[in-house]
Amino acid sequence: MPKYVLIGLIVVITTFVIMNYWSKFEETTKNKIIASIFAIIAIGFVILISLLIF
């Protein structure tokens, strides 16, 4: 149970830090962050599908 509370706090704090500094980032940094998020989602989706198939 405490593990999930810590994960939730980390996600919320990270989101607020990114929101706070988003306007100060350069365009290339913003693009890298967005690309990284979509890459993590895509990899997670592929892993999930492969676990469901096999």
N, C-alpha and C positions, 0 to 999 in steps of 0.2 A: 504493500500500500504506500509507504513513504517514497518508494521508487517512482511511482506514478505522479505523486505530488511534486517531486523534484523535476521530473521531465516537464510537467505542465508549467512550473515556474520558469524553467530555462527557456521554453518556447515563448512565453509571454514577455519575459525580460528581453530576449533577443529581438522579438518583433518591435517592441517599443524603442530599443536602441537603434535599430535600422530605420524606423520611422523618424526618429529624431535627427539622424545624420544623413537621411536620403537626399536632401536638397544640397548638401555640401559635397556629395560624391561627384566625380567626373562622369561623363557619359559612358566611357569605356568600363568603368567600375560598375556602373549600374547594369550595363549589358552583361557583364560577367556574372553578377549576382543573379540576375534573372535566368541566364543560361544554366547556371549551377542548380538553381531550384528545379527547373524543368528536367535537367539531367537526372537529378535524384529521384524525381517522380517517375520518370521513364524507366530507370533501373529497377525501382521498387515494383513497378507494374510488371516488368518482364520476370522478375523473381517470383512474384505472386502467381502469375500465370504458369510458370514452369513448375512451381510446387503443386499447383492444382492439377496439372496434367499428369505428372509422374507420381 
